[in-house]
Amino acid sequence: GWGPTNGYTDLRVGLGKAANHPVHTISWYDIVKWCNARSEKDGLVPSYMVGGANYRTGASAPDCNWSASGYRLPSEAEWEKAARGGLGGKRFSWGDRIDHSQANYRANGSAYSYDISISTSPTYHPDYDDGGPPYSSLVGSFAPNGYGLYDMSGSMWEWCWDWWGGSNYPSSTVTDPHGPASGAFRVLRGGSWSTFARSCRAAHRLDYSPISAYYSIGFRVARSSVP
């Protein structure tokens, strides 16, 4: 509500199944503009710039000021570290197997041996498959990971900052990478209510057009420093 009267003239109003469900149907560009708007509203330094000015309108690929105090999308590396919750070498933040008591996803126990839900055919989460899609779940419906973060697996895909650089990482060791300098697609992480167990793994990656919006895609924000 604050954005359109403060220079964010094309800021889309996202959708959501209810006020306590994650927002969805907003593009990557909508989200980074929202991050800037929220930063300005809260008196923080916005993270995204185009031509040296705060990014407020249009669909230009912005630069990110990683030292700014404002809100931003996590890098793909930040997202995966957060999703693992301090537990390395496992498919999920709680271990190597998954069922509907741990995340909101589309179960298919016959397709993935580590999906130990009782389903043997594609089945949405039985607690949330009503009222028509999206079958998102209330925020915080499942136990948090080791960092205290909720819903890093399932419910909604989450946009990351990075351009998609192909299915493989660079062969050399990198520290706190921010992804390729350019590209055609941005990275999604985390899986959703409509995808199978494979997508909920902490390491799973997906590319998607940044101008597109879909009812299984949402986001979460990060900050580079918090007083």
QUIBELLIN-V115125 format. One line per field, one symbol per residue. ss: DSSP state (h for helix, s for strand, l for the rest). phi: phi as a letter, one per 40 degrees, with the letter a starting at -180 (. if undefined). Layout:
ss = ???
phi = ???
This chain:
ss = llhhhlllllllllslllllsllslllhhhhhhhhhhhhhhllllllsssllssllllllllssllllllsssllhhhhhhhhhlllllllsllsllslllllsllslllllllslllllllsllllllllllllllslllllllllllllllsllsssssssllllllllllllllllslllllsssslllllllhhhhlllllsssllllllllssllsssllll
phi = .cddcbgccbccccbacacbbccafbcdcdccccdcccccdcgbcccbbbggbdcbagbccccbcccccccaccccccccccccggbcgbcbcbibbaaccbacaccacccbcccbcccbadaccccbcbggccccbddgcbcccccgcbfcbggbdbcbccccbgcbcdcccbbfcbgccaibbbcbbhgadbbcddccccccbabaccccbacbbbabbbbcabd
